[in-house]
Amino acid sequence: MREEMRISKLITTFGPGSIITSSEGGSYMVMSPHFWHEHEKIFERRLEKRLGVDHFESPDISYDKKEERLLGIAVRRFPVMQVCPECYLLTNRYQCPDCEQKGEKVITRPPRLVAACEDGHIQDFPWKIWAHCECEYGDEKLRLKPITGSGTKNSDLEVKCDTCGNNDDLRGSLGPIQISKDKYYTCRGKRPWLALNDEGCSKILIGLMRGASNVYFPDTETAISIPPFTEKIYREIEKDKDKIHNFIEDDLLNDALIKSFFKEFVEKGGYTVEDIKESIEEYFGYEAPSSLKYEEWKVLTRTWSHGEREHFQSSEITIEQPLKKYFEQIVKVDKLREVLALKGFYRVKPGGYDDESSDIIIDNWEDNKHKVDFEPIPYNSSDNRWLPGVEHLGEGIFFRFDEERLDRWEEDEDVKSRAELIFDQTDEYLSERFPMAPRTLLLHSFSHQMLKLIALDCGYPLASLKERLYISETGDTKQMKGVLIYTSSPDSEGTLGGLISQAKDDILENKYERLKEVVSVCSQDPLCKTHEPEKTGDPWGASCHSCLQVPETSCEGFRNKLLDRLFLYDTESNLGYFHEDFD
């Protein structure tokens, strides 16, 4: 298969264990990172410590014309059984054997159905079982053909065995696969992305459309690179970290070796040997953070425009009234680096659902029995391990809300009552991951509306802009109350500055005035504005695709929930943070 694909897609939508469709119509499964051929190392110290790995690796997906193959990843044909478009034979052959006997060369095509379970296993749809075929294994001759017309619906197709004559249409094939009235087909524990033997599994097998989104839900974690690890000296340490670590372990790292490793920094970079020693000690002595975001928050609320930093540079912009009433700081982030790591994936349902309900109940990914974890892959030794990752370079704007005004707004009884109605409908996945406080609804709603307004003028499409919310209500991190709106690209030069061009007082004041206008009315009003979460069971207030909701790529894990434009500005209810009543 010869296809072009962005590297970032191999860490998200089309990661290991996912199904991709080629431009020629073939269907393939992306193999485990164990089968990747070429890699590029990525270092992000904070995320490494968080996930317990030595580094991350990004696949090289360039095309080797000499060997006629993609360099970095391996795929396998999936599903195994394919269907002939001419005679409808189900076969594991690339060309239909029946048509070949007639002197015709017909390339088989993938069927529309696959089968998976909630524990992440996946296999071919059990065609023989579905057709109630009674033949001995190997004697069946199954065909998947339309009953009438074009066969666009599952009910228009049937699977039939030429040998025994048994057949059944595909009505009811999506969902739990039922063999008889009281019996369901159980999973066989197949893991084709690993090329390993089957493992035991007793879950009910579920029929899925091959191209459906619930075949694969990636589980990722993101970190923004921040000082001090964005300084050039740390990038140099990363190049020889294995050697330096070994010298430290053997107590052999002396001044002469440091001068040898960092010759250019000592001679031309203005670093002393003691400076480099301190950097080495800080790098190898760094412990896993309790909160990646809190570390980022502390950096974002400072100015970092000086120093030899490749991937982080920020400066606070001067703001006047009326913005000064609402924001303690607005920071222009001229340079940022985002590292995205793939930890595993889910099938059928995202995030880990309880077997007995449709509610997501768990936030501890490692303890989630429904998640397929990628074991960190050994690199040179058992102690040097990696996970798939990708780095993006970009820019952003950080909004820090005024603490005094926010506290005053949160204490309003009407605000708390409306927020409680929304939180009562929230599943445990969201309530464990995000604070159930009015500020969550405010910052999330503000972020979405500002994303939409900025996208109109910055030159980037809305889907390429992202949010990162800094919210907490407990412990040392309680001071977090900000929003980072950013964009990033895998290109080595990063992005082009269109987003930070909007980080000016007059431009942002204009967007603030525009925000009040657009959230006051929605094209779906009165249905949108009068939405009652306690009656619908949906965890949002006045929010829909016409006003606050944004593409999934832009929303940080909320799935467009916990939104309410009334918390921004509304002339009737006076609930909004930006309303004059809270001045």
C-alpha positions, 0 to 999 in steps of 0.5 A: 500500500502506498499512501501519504499520511501526516505523522500526527494522524498515526498518534491519534486517528490512525494509531496502532490498532486502527483501521485505515482505508487506502485510496484504492479501497483496500482496508488495513490495520496499523501494526503495533509500534514494535513493527515500526521500522524507522523512528525519530526520537522526541524528548519531553522531560516532564511527560517522560516522567509522567508516563514512566518512559525514557523518550518518545518516538515518532515514525518516519513515514516517508516513502522509500522508492527503491524498496517501494514501501513506507519506511516507518510503519507496518500494516496488515490486510484487515479484515482477513475475509474479503468479498468479490465485487462480481460474484460476492464470494467471501475469500481470504485471497487477494483475487477472487478464486472463482472468477480466476477460474473463469479467466477473470482477474477480480480484486476482492474488496473489504466487507463493511462489517467487523466485530470487536469487544469492549476489551479492545479485541477485534476480528472478522465478522463471524460470517459463518455463524451469522449464516447458520452454516452447518458445514465442516470447517473449510467446506463452507462457501459463503457469499455476501450479496445484495438481496434486492437493488443496490444493497446499500442497507444491511437489511438489503444484504445476505450472507449465504453458504452455497454448500449447505444453503443456509443464509440470513440477512444482515438486519441486526448485525450492528451491536451485540452479535446474537446467535439465537434468542438467548445466546450471544457470540463471545469474543475470541481475544484476537489482537491482529495489530500485535500478530500474537496468538489469541488471548482469553476473552469472554466479552460479547462480540459487537458488530461494527461498521468497519469505518465507524468512529467507535472502532478506535478511540485513541488515549493520548496525553499532552504536555506543553514544553516549558522552561527550564527544559526548553533551554538549548543546554537541555536539548544538548543533554538529551542528545547524549543522555544515555552516555551521561547517565552511565557516567553519573551512575559510575561516578565518572562524570568529571570536568574534563568529560563535561567540557568534551560533551559541551565544548561549544557551550563552554567556549562560545555559549557563555556557560561555565562547567558549574552551570552545566553541572547544575543543568545536568543535576536538574535534568536527571534529578527531576521527579514526576509532577503531580500536575503537568498543567500546574507547572505550565500555569506557573510558567505562563503567568510569568514572562519568558522572552529572554534566554536561549530557548528554542521552544518557549517564548512569551510576553505579557501584553498591556491591556486597558479597560474594559479588558482589565476588569475581567482579566488579570493577564493576557499573555502572548506566547510567541513560541510553544512546543506541544508533545503528544503521546499515545498511551493506548486505545479503546474500542466500542465506547470511549474512555471506559464505560461500566458494563452495566450502564452507559455512563463513563465511570473512570478516570484512572486510565491505567486501572481501566480494564476496558483500555488497551495499554501500549506497553512501553517498548524496550530500547537498547535495555529494559530500562530505556523504554519509549511510547509513540509520540509526535511534537508540534511547534506553534503559538498561542494566547493565554487568558488569566481571569481576574481572581477577585471578580471570578470569586465574586461571580462564583458566589452568586446564588443564581450562578451556583443554582444553574451550574448545579443543574448542569453538574447533576447530569454529568457523568463520572468521567467528566466529574473526575477529570474536571472541577465541578465548579461554575468556573469550569463552565465559564472558562470552557464556554469562553474558550469555545466562543473565543476560538470561533471569533479568533478563527475568523481573523487569524488565518487558521481554520477553527479545527486547527485551533485548540484549547487548554484549560487551567482550572482547579478548586483545591490545594496549591493549584486552586489559583489556576483559572486560565485558558490557553488558545493555541495552534501547532503544526508538525512542520519544523518551522512551526506556525506563521504568527497569525494567532499571536497577531490577534494578541493586541489590546484593541483587537481583543477588546473588539473581540470582547465586544463581539463576544457579548453580541454573539452569545446574546442570541443564537439562530436556534433560539428559543430552543437553545437558550431555554434548554433545561438540562434537568429534563433532557439529561444533557450536561450543558445549558444554552449551547448548540452547534450554532453557538458554542460547540466546536470541532472535536479536535479543538475541544479538550476532552469535554466532548462539547459538554459543560458549556453555557453561553448564559455564563458569559453574557445575557441581558435577561438573566444577568448570570454572565461573568461579563455582565455589569452586575458583577462590576 
